[in-house]
Structures are given as C-alpha cells and as structure tokens.
Amino acid sequence: MVEKLSCAAIDLGAGSGRVALIDWDGQRLGLHEARRFDTPRGEDPETGYQCWDLDAMEREIRTGLSAAAATARLDSVGVDGWGVDYVLLDAEHRRIGPAVAYRDDRTRGVLERLGARLPREEIYRRTGIQFLPFNTLYQLAATSEAHPDWLARARHFLMLPDYFHARLGGAIASEYTNATTTQLYGVVHDDWDDTLLELCGCSRALFSAPVAPGTILGEAALAGTRRSKITAPATHDTASAVAALPLQPGDVFLISGTWSLMGVESERPLLGSVALRHNLTNEGGVERRFRVLKNIAGLWLTQRIAQELDVSEPELVAAATHAPAWRAAIDPDDARFLNPPSMVEALRGFCTETGQTPPADAGALARCALESLALSYQRVKQELERSSERALLRVKVGGGGGKNALLNQLTADACGVPVEVGPTESSLIGNGCVQLIGLGALSSLDEARQVVRRSFDTRPIEPRRGVPDEARARFERLLERRGQALETASNTSTDPGVTA
C-alpha cells in the first residue's frame, strides 16, 4: 500500500504569496490552499531603495505553514519564488543591507557600464541569459558601486527561496534552477563564473555550489515536536511551473502571471547568434533540462491599471471583453512600463507619442494591454522557432494568467495555433512534485507530469479569428521603434530600457 504524503508548497510572487498543501495518495495529486497574502514591499529608510520586507514575509509563511500543519501531517516543505533578487548574510547568518526589489531603479546604466568592460556577446556565451537591467549581475554591481562595505562583510549569497529555507531550519545552500537565472552562472561549464563574479565585484567565497532540485536541506519544526523535511523544489517559480506542465514535442510553454515567460524545453542551451539577437534566455530546469525562454512584461500591466482605477481585475477583464478590438497597441517591454508612477498615464502617453488615439476608459486600456501581450507572444513564438529550428504547434499556458479567458483567446488568435490552459496553479503543483521526487514518492519528472495530467483538468482553446493585418503591422512598427532606440542608446552609452 502506497503511503500518503503531504507537502507544503510555498510560492512567492512579487505581487502575492501562497502556502498550499500538495497531497499524494499514490495515484493522484490534490491541492488545497492554506494561506494567500500580499507580498510586502516598502521603501528602505536608510537608502531609499524599494525593498522586500523579509520579516513580514517570513511571518506570513510561518502562519501559512501553521494553518497547513493543523489539517495534515507535513512530510516536506519547499519554497519557490521569483528570480534575480537576493539576500546577503554575514558569518553569523545576519542580514547585511536590505533585500532590494528588482523594480528599484538603482541598476540604471549598470548594464551598459559592465558591457563596456566585457562585451555582451562574451557574457551571453558564458551564461546564455537574457539581458535585463535588473539581473542579479547588475544588482550586485550596483551594490559594489554604492555599498562596497556590504559585500566586504558578507559571507553568504542566497536567492530569496534559499534564504527562507535557511530560516526554516535548512542548510545554507543555493539551488540550481535559480542560480542559473542570475547571469553569474556558467551555462557550459556548469558552475559559478569567476570572470563575471569579478566583473560585479563579488568574492567567489560568497557562492556555494548549487544543489539539485529535490535535495533535502534539513528539517523544520512547525508545530510542537512535529518535524518536516525541508526539500528544495525547483526554487525559481518558472522552473516549478514548467515542471508541472505535461509538455509534448511541438509545445511552447507560456507561464502567465505578473510576468509572462514563454519558451521551450531543451536538452541543450541555445547559445548561437540567432538566440543572442532575439535575446533569449537559457535557464536551468529539473533534471538539467534547459528552459529556453523570454521574459515578457505580463499582467503587471493590467494589475496596475486595476489598482489605479480601483476596480477588480475580473471587472477590468470583463470591460476589456466588450471594448472595441485592435484600436491601439503598446510595446509591453518598453522601459516606461517597468514601474511607472501611473500605468494609465504611461500607456496613454505611449499611444499619443506613437500617433495612436489613447484608450479612453478602463475597458479600452485593458484591451490595449492584453492585445499587445498577445502580439508579443506571437513574436516570441516566431523567435523561438527560428532559434530552435522547429515548428511550435501548441501553446501550453500555466500560471494564474490562465484564468484570463480573454487573454487566452487573444493568444490563440495571435499565434494561430491551439492553446491548452492548465493547470493554472502550476508553480505550486510543480513545487510539490519536485518535493515528492526528493522524497522518493515519484521517480522522475516524466512520471510527475503523467501524474499531473491525470490529476488536474486542462482547457483547450482554438483560434477563432485572425488579427487584422493593420494591427500586426502597427505592432511591428512599435518594435522597430524600440530597436532603433536601442541602437541609439548603445552608441551614446545610456540605459536602453528593459530589454537590451
């Protein structure tokens, strides 16, 4: 008789975090949310940086674990979260400096300054990572420039999930999938890259050898004398989400949330000139499979619009569903949308600047944002096809954005291929699956995906209507505009924005 197991999966998002129970009965998985919370962020009083409130996050995590432990025996606990942000610890494991949030503008211009010292082609050859101004490489370089004393006192570098594993009682350790996202990890020689560590002013001694997903890091005391194993999942949330998607040949995955991550799973990294030109990233996955993907500004756009207009996101999507189609478009990856004071004004200003009629109301604003995202997905799908030299025949959507029916239909229409949605809670499910692999309950990623397919429903969506040629042409002109701006920026050594 197969022993029933329960794992606590903690999924930290930049907007909200969740603690959920992943139950395994030997045949199927179950998911029960124990707690959901807004991810606390605020301004650091000493530096003025936008920072994560780690103490408040830990309180929320422990409250969620207590709620989960009250309903089931927890055999294991694991944390996943977004990438690039980190914590520095001293020899006594005390924090040094705040945990700065990636949307803070302290990295402005750092990408260009480092690129002048080591060509971007060489950085890409070493790491295979997409150039984004908030990558860990540039964040650490910004710390080295402004606060060299923090690095001088530090003895440990940890990504956020690694930090919380340590706080719960696990060993100080770096997990592989998140380490590969930092643009500090050598994708070919499979270790931290000494040249890049030196480039950003860091000592190699800060960085421990990464452990594989499924590694047991220690034990956590959660309720009285009850103890649970701490098992590292794929700690990068996208790696956990992809692990839960039952991918087949010809599939392109789309993890849809605050960010959109679109890519393919590959046995090898794609490091050629075509991949570099398209700014694709090669991140590590479970069982050393690579996630060849691209970061795209996601539902952050509509989240901010809803917040500013004081409406719920479902209400905003409903309004967008009834708004006129294909009237205006934006380039979602333009730098102005990264963290503007007003997303509404940023979107309207972009339309005015590019000769389009600005969206007048909430529905039109959201429709413009969602249609632009769908066109971005179509463009990235084409780039992935060119780089991988294979046709992509279906989009598999995971993440909370899978609940956005309008965006899913627009994605099918723009990409011209069927879309399969689900499971929407892919990060939590993938987190739990990797923990179960670590516990020996599941044998492999392939078995885990078979279990996911029989445990959770998916929803097929067929293309219904094409995108008007004029709308596609308008969007292409917007991307050409950014390309011209990037070329100008590279010649004048200014910050080109989100994607370099």
Backbone hydrogen bonds, N-H to C=O, Kabsch-Sander energy under -0.5 kcal/mol:
donor,donor_aa,acceptor,acceptor_aa,energy
5,L,24,W,-2.1
7,C,22,I,-2.4
8,A,76,S,-2.8
9,A,7,C,-0.7
9,A,20,A,-2.9
10,I,8,A,-0.6
10,I,78,G,-2.6
11,D,9,A,-0.6
11,D,18,R,-2.4
12,L,10,I,-0.6
12,L,80,D,-2.6
13,G,11,D,-0.6
13,G,16,S,-1.5
17,G,37,F,-3.2
18,R,11,D,-2.2
19,V,35,R,-2.6
20,A,9,A,-2.4
21,L,32,H,-3.2
22,I,7,C,-3.1
22,I,20,A,-0.5
23,D,21,L,-0.6
23,D,30,G,-2.2
24,W,5,L,-2.8
25,D,28,R,-1.8
30,G,23,D,-2.1
32,H,21,L,-2.0
34,A,19,V,-2.9
35,R,19,V,-1.9
37,F,17,G,-2.5
39,T,15,G,-1.9
42,G,51,C,-2.5
44,D,49,Y,-3.1
48,G,44,D,-2.4
51,C,42,G,-3.4
51,C,49,Y,-0.6
52,W,99,A,-2.9
53,D,40,P,-2.1
54,L,52,W,-1.3
57,M,53,D,-2.2
58,E,54,L,-2.6
59,R,55,D,-2.1
60,E,56,A,-2.1
61,I,57,M,-2.6
62,R,58,E,-2.7
63,T,59,R,-2.3
64,G,60,E,-2.4
65,L,61,I,-2.5
66,S,62,R,-2.3
67,A,63,T,-2.1
68,A,64,G,-2.3
69,A,65,L,-3.0
70,A,66,S,-1.3
71,T,68,A,-1.3
72,A,68,A,-1.2
74,L,72,A,-0.5
75,D,6,S,-3.0
75,D,73,R,-0.7
76,S,6,S,-1.0
77,V,229,K,-2.1
78,G,8,A,-2.1
80,D,10,I,-2.9
81,G,235,T,-2.6
82,W,12,L,-0.7
85,D,83,G,-1.6
87,V,158,L,-3.0
89,L,156,H,-2.3
90,D,94,R,-2.4
93,H,90,D,-2.1
96,I,88,L,-2.6
97,G,95,R,-0.5
99,A,52,W,-0.6
100,V,98,P,-1.1
101,A,50,Q,-3.2
104,D,101,A,-2.0
107,T,104,D,-0.6
108,R,105,D,-1.7
110,V,107,T,-2.2
111,L,107,T,-0.6
113,R,109,G,-1.9
114,L,110,V,-2.7
115,G,111,L,-2.0
116,A,112,E,-1.4
117,R,113,R,-0.6
117,R,114,L,-0.8
118,L,114,L,-2.3
122,E,119,P,-0.8
123,I,119,P,-2.1
124,Y,120,R,-2.7
125,R,121,E,-2.1
126,R,122,E,-1.9
127,T,123,I,-2.2
128,G,124,Y,-2.3
132,L,130,Q,-0.8
135,N,132,L,-2.0
137,L,182,T,-1.6
138,Y,135,N,-0.8
139,Q,135,N,-2.1
140,L,136,T,-3.0
141,A,137,L,-1.6
142,A,138,Y,-2.2
143,T,139,Q,-2.1
144,S,140,L,-2.6
145,E,141,A,-2.0
146,A,142,A,-2.4
147,H,143,T,-3.2
150,W,147,H,-1.5
151,L,147,H,-0.9
152,A,148,P,-2.0
153,R,149,D,-1.9
154,A,150,W,-1.3
155,R,89,L,-3.5
156,H,89,L,-1.9
157,F,206,L,-2.0
158,L,87,V,-2.4
160,L,85,D,-1.0
163,Y,159,M,-2.2
164,F,160,L,-2.2
165,H,161,P,-2.2
166,A,162,D,-2.1
167,R,163,Y,-2.2
168,L,164,F,-1.8
169,G,165,H,-0.6
169,G,166,A,-1.0
170,G,165,H,-2.8
171,A,217,L,-1.7
173,A,171,A,-0.7
176,Y,211,V,-2.8
179,A,175,E,-2.0
180,T,176,Y,-2.0
181,T,178,N,-1.2
182,T,179,A,-1.3
183,Q,180,T,-0.5
186,G,191,D,-3.5
187,V,126,R,-2.1
187,V,185,Y,-0.7
188,V,126,R,-0.6
190,D,186,G,-1.2
191,D,186,G,-0.8
193,D,184,L,-2.8
194,D,192,W,-0.7
197,L,193,D,-2.2
198,E,194,D,-2.3
199,L,195,T,-1.8
200,C,196,L,-1.7
201,G,198,E,-1.2
202,C,197,L,-3.0
206,L,203,S,-1.6
207,F,204,R,-1.8
208,S,206,L,-0.6
211,V,174,S,-3.0
214,G,232,A,-3.7
215,T,212,A,-1.6
217,L,215,T,-0.6
217,L,230,I,-3.4
218,G,230,I,-0.9
219,E,169,G,-0.6
220,A,228,S,-3.3
222,L,220,A,-0.7
222,L,226,R,-1.4
223,A,226,R,-0.8
226,R,223,A,-2.1
228,S,220,A,-2.5
229,K,75,D,-1.7
230,I,218,G,-2.8
231,T,77,V,-2.3
231,T,229,K,-0.7
232,A,215,T,-2.9
232,A,230,I,-0.5
235,T,233,P,-1.2
237,D,81,G,-2.9
237,D,235,T,-0.5
240,S,236,H,-2.1
241,A,237,D,-2.5
242,V,238,T,-2.9
243,A,239,A,-1.8
244,A,240,S,-1.0
244,A,241,A,-0.7
245,L,242,V,-1.2
247,L,245,L,-2.3
251,D,248,Q,-1.9
252,V,394,R,-2.6
253,F,263,G,-2.7
254,L,396,K,-2.7
255,I,261,L,-2.9
256,S,254,L,-0.8
256,S,398,G,-3.0
257,G,255,I,-0.6
257,G,259,W,-1.6
260,S,296,I,-3.0
261,L,255,I,-2.2
262,M,260,S,-0.5
262,M,294,K,-1.9
263,G,253,F,-2.2
264,V,292,V,-2.6
266,S,290,F,-2.5
271,L,269,P,-0.7
276,L,272,G,-2.1
277,R,273,S,-2.5
278,H,274,V,-1.9
279,N,276,L,-1.1
280,L,275,A,-2.3
281,T,293,L,-3.4
282,N,128,G,-2.2
283,E,281,T,-0.6
283,E,291,R,-2.3
285,G,289,R,-1.3
288,R,285,G,-1.3
289,R,286,V,-1.2
290,F,266,S,-3.2
291,R,283,E,-3.6
292,V,264,V,-2.5
292,V,290,F,-0.8
293,L,281,T,-2.4
293,L,291,R,-0.8
294,K,262,M,-1.9
296,I,260,S,-2.7
298,G,258,T,-1.1
299,L,257,G,-2.9
300,W,258,T,-1.8
301,L,298,G,-1.7
303,Q,299,L,-2.8
304,R,300,W,-2.2
305,I,301,L,-1.8
306,A,302,T,-2.7
307,Q,303,Q,-2.1
308,E,304,R,-2.6
309,L,305,I,-2.3
310,D,306,A,-0.7
310,D,307,Q,-0.7
311,V,306,A,-2.1
316,L,312,S,-2.2
317,V,313,E,-2.6
318,A,314,P,-2.4
319,A,315,E,-2.1
320,A,316,L,-2.2
321,T,317,V,-2.2
322,H,318,A,-1.0
323,A,320,A,-1.0
334,D,331,D,-2.3
337,F,334,D,-2.0
338,L,335,A,-1.7
346,A,342,S,-2.0
347,L,343,M,-2.6
348,R,344,V,-2.5
349,G,345,E,-2.8
350,F,346,A,-2.1
351,C,347,L,-2.0
352,T,348,R,-2.4
353,E,349,G,-2.6
354,T,350,F,-1.6
355,G,352,T,-1.6
356,Q,351,C,-3.2
365,L,361,D,-2.5
366,A,362,A,-2.5
367,R,363,G,-2.5
368,C,364,A,-2.4
369,A,365,L,-2.1
370,L,366,A,-2.8
371,E,367,R,-2.7
372,S,368,C,-1.9
373,L,369,A,-2.0
374,A,370,L,-2.3
375,L,371,E,-2.1
376,S,372,S,-1.9
377,Y,373,L,-2.3
378,Q,374,A,-2.0
379,R,375,L,-2.0
380,V,376,S,-2.6
381,K,377,Y,-2.7
382,Q,378,Q,-1.8
383,E,379,R,-2.0
384,L,380,V,-2.7
385,E,381,K,-2.1
386,R,382,Q,-2.3
387,S,383,E,-2.2
388,S,384,L,-2.6
389,E,385,E,-1.4
390,R,385,E,-1.0
393,L,250,G,-2.2
393,L,391,A,-0.6
394,R,250,G,-1.4
395,V,418,P,-2.2
396,K,252,V,-2.8
396,K,394,R,-0.5
397,V,395,V,-0.6
397,V,420,E,-2.9
398,G,254,L,-2.1
398,G,396,K,-0.5
399,G,423,P,-0.9
401,G,256,S,-3.4
402,G,399,G,-2.1
403,K,400,G,-2.0
404,N,401,G,-1.9
405,A,403,K,-1.3
408,N,404,N,-2.2
409,Q,405,A,-2.2
410,L,406,L,-2.6
411,T,407,L,-2.4
412,A,408,N,-2.1
413,D,409,Q,-2.5
414,A,410,L,-2.9
415,C,411,T,-2.7
416,G,412,A,-1.8
417,V,412,A,-0.6
419,V,461,I,-3.0
420,E,395,V,-2.9
421,V,459,R,-2.8
422,G,397,V,-3.0
426,S,423,P,-0.7
426,S,424,T,-0.8
429,I,425,E,-2.3
430,G,426,S,-3.0
431,N,427,S,-2.4
432,G,428,L,-2.3
433,C,429,I,-2.6
434,V,430,G,-2.3
435,Q,431,N,-1.9
436,L,432,G,-2.3
437,I,433,C,-2.0
438,G,434,V,-2.4
439,L,435,Q,-1.9
440,G,436,L,-0.6
440,G,437,I,-1.0
441,A,436,L,-1.9
442,L,436,L,-1.3
448,A,444,S,-2.1
449,R,445,L,-2.3
450,Q,446,D,-1.7
451,V,447,E,-2.3
452,V,448,A,-2.4
453,R,449,R,-2.2
454,R,450,Q,-1.6
455,S,451,V,-1.0
455,S,452,V,-0.7
456,F,452,V,-2.0
459,R,421,V,-2.4
461,I,419,V,-2.9
472,R,468,P,-2.0
473,A,469,D,-2.6
474,R,470,E,-2.3
475,F,471,A,-2.1
476,E,472,R,-2.3
477,R,473,A,-1.9
478,L,474,R,-1.6
479,L,475,F,-1.9
480,E,476,E,-2.3
481,R,477,R,-2.0
482,R,478,L,-1.7
483,G,479,L,-2.3
484,Q,480,E,-2.3
485,A,481,R,-1.9
486,L,482,R,-2.6
487,E,483,G,-2.0
488,T,484,Q,-2.2
489,A,485,A,-2.7
490,S,486,L,-2.7
491,N,487,E,-1.3
492,T,488,T,-1.1
492,T,489,A,-0.5
493,S,489,A,-1.2
494,T,489,A,-1.5
498,V,333,D,-0.5
499,T,333,D,-0.5
500,A,131,F,-1.6
500,A,498,V,-0.5
